[in-house]
């Protein structure tokens, strides 16, 4: 199974916000950290906001932050919010009725079991786990430099 680019960057947005707890994160900063367009990141925000994974704060000093604690956002939560289909074969789709084996196919059963195992592993890891795995993530994303440059409030 291959995750979409949207899911990949959704996880990156969440990791950035989890590493940047002192202040709101801004899309231009996140885009610069990952060398991706701001427009692409804005499109990814919608499903994250709709699923309560990200909160937006409007206004001149606005930005984004995690919608709940990083420890409570599993990778499965992100995948479920951003992926459109989990069909690993045609028999997972609506046109499965065309297959004469649809009701008794061992392949369908095996693929479903594999997909459930994939989801189970993703459920065991959180955004906090990803950030904690790299103690220098703040430095790598340029967050430390932004905090140092920010005027005291």
N, C-alpha and C positions, 0 to 999 in steps of 0.2 A: 504494500500500500504506500502510496506517495501522497504526502500532505501538500496542500496548495501553498503558493507563495504568501497568500493572505494569512494563513494560519501561522506560518513561519514568522512573519512580521508582527502578527498579533501577540505572539509569545514574546517577541523582542520588545514591543511597546510595554507590555506588562512587566518584563524584567527591568526595563529602564525605570519605570515608576517605582518598582519595589526597591531599587537601589538608590533612588532619589527621594528619600523620606523627609528631608528638611524643607522642601519647597514644592510647589506645583511644577510639573513637567510641561514643557511647551513643545508643540509639534515640530517647529523649526529646529529645535535642539535635538530632538529624537531623530529627525530626518538626517541631520548633519552627522550624528553619532554613527548611524548605520549606512550613510551614503545612499539614501533613497529619497524619492520625491515626497514632498509634503502632501501633495494631492493624493498619492497612493496611501499614505498613512491616514489621512482624513477619511478616506473610503473605508478603511479597516476599522475605524473607531465606532461606526454605527452598530455593528453586531456586538461589540464589546460593551457599549453603553446599554443597549437593549437587554443584555443578559446580566447587567449589574457588575460587570468585571472592571469597568472604568467609570469614573464620574468626571463630568466636565464642569469647569467653573468659568463662567462668562465674565467679560469685562477686560479692562486694560491690563490688569494684573492676573488675568485668568490663565487657565491651563487645564491639565488633566492630572488625575491621581487614581490610585486603585479604588475600586468600588467597595472592596472589602479586604481584609488582611491577606497578605501574600501567602500566608500559611494555609488559608482556606480556599485558594484558587488552584484547583488541580489542572494538570495538563489536559485531562479529559474534558474539563469544563471549557477550556479554550477551543479544543478541537470540535466539540459539540456546537459551540457558538459560531464557528467560522467555516466549517466544512458543509457543503451542500448535500453530498451523497457519500454513503459508505458502501456502495455497491462494488464488490470485488470482482463480480462476473455478471454476465447478462441475467443469470437466474435470480439475482437480487433485485432486478428492476421489474417494472410493471409488465413487460412483455414476456415474462417467464412462462405464461400459459402456453406459448408456442412450443415449448420443450415437452416432449412426451414423458420425460422423467421427472418433471417438476415436483410431483408429490412424493417421489421415492428416491431422490438422487443423493448419493453419499457425498458427492462433491459439494453440493450446497451445504450440507451439514458440516463438513470439514471446514469449509471457508467461514461459515458462521462461528464455529468454535474458535478459529484462529482470530477472527475479528474481535470476539469477546475477550480473548486473552490479551490482545493489543490494547483494548480499552481498559482492562484491569491493570495493566502495567502503567498506563498513563494516569490512572486514578491514584496510584501510589505516590506520584511525584507532584510537587507544588511549585509555583513560581518562586517561593522562598527557597526551595531546595536548589533551583537553578542558580539563583543569585549567591547563595551561600557556598556553592561549589567553586566559585571563583572569587576569592577574597579581594582581588584587585579589580573587580568589575566596575566600580565607580571610576577608577582611574582610566580603564580601557575605554569607557564610554564618554570620557571628558567631563563627567559630573563634578569632580573635585575642582577642576578649573573654573567651572561656572559658579560654584559656591564661593570660591575665593574672590571672584570678580564682583559678585552681587553686593550692592550697597546694604548696609545694615538697616533693618526696618525699624 
